[in-house]
Amino acid sequence: MIKLIDSHCHIHSFGPNSEDQTVSKWAKLGLGPDEIIRRAKAVGIEEFICVGTDLEDSVAAVSFAQANQGCYAAIGIHPHEAKRYVNNPKAQADFGELLKQPKVVAIGECGLDYYYQHSDPLEQAAILRFQLDLASRNNVPLIFHVREAYSDFWPIFNSYPKGTLRGVLHSFTDTEETLSTAINKGLYIGVNGIATFAKDPAQKEMFKAIPLDRLLLETDAPYLTPAPYRGNINEPKYIVRIAEFLAQLKQVKIDHLEQSATDNTKRLFGI
Ligand SMILES: [Zn+2]
């Protein structure tokens, strides 16, 4: 069995007090982080990148990673949360300090999201730049969340000297053209359960075209449960399902795909 990594999940926030109703419902039935990890390890998922979405959630991801073997943390301010941090030097300084903690391997998720626009685009850009500055100063990889915003994302990305920013475009669902731009910039591509229920033929072709040496597997658990498990809470154990689906779509041996994804994840995050 090849050791697998869930390169993007939110299992640190699984609990009865989660704001997400599906999560709190399942947590009350006994499906907490310990059980989630046990179930994942039983099918070969050995490591987990726990991704923060604001300062409090990033602190939670770091303490969870420090308490659990095989877990690592990414600290980030999601574009939805940007408005709370733009004029908040204290929180920004705390965020910078958090980066020095053991088991922090990346900054993210950070980016631009124009689909929901929970924060103004200018606030999103300012908070993205804050995180890019921090990553480039500390040579840390990034986990990007970009949705319907590549036309503004690339100019910001390109304003940093070539080679200073490295990372993954998480939950990638954009066009083949954006895929090749990303590949040319040395970025990795994170694929999750969306691939298993995508219906658009152009999008299927795009998933097929992702080079194996740039592929990262992720669940984004508890969100985006892959087919045919829609309706259940998403958990890292479903990495196996995403790998199976992609191997079939790309007509490659599953072992080869899984090994590449694991190697890529280790290379990017230095774990
Ligand atoms: Zn996420």
Residues whose N, C-alpha, C, O or C-beta is under 5 A from the ligand:
A	BS01	ZN	D220
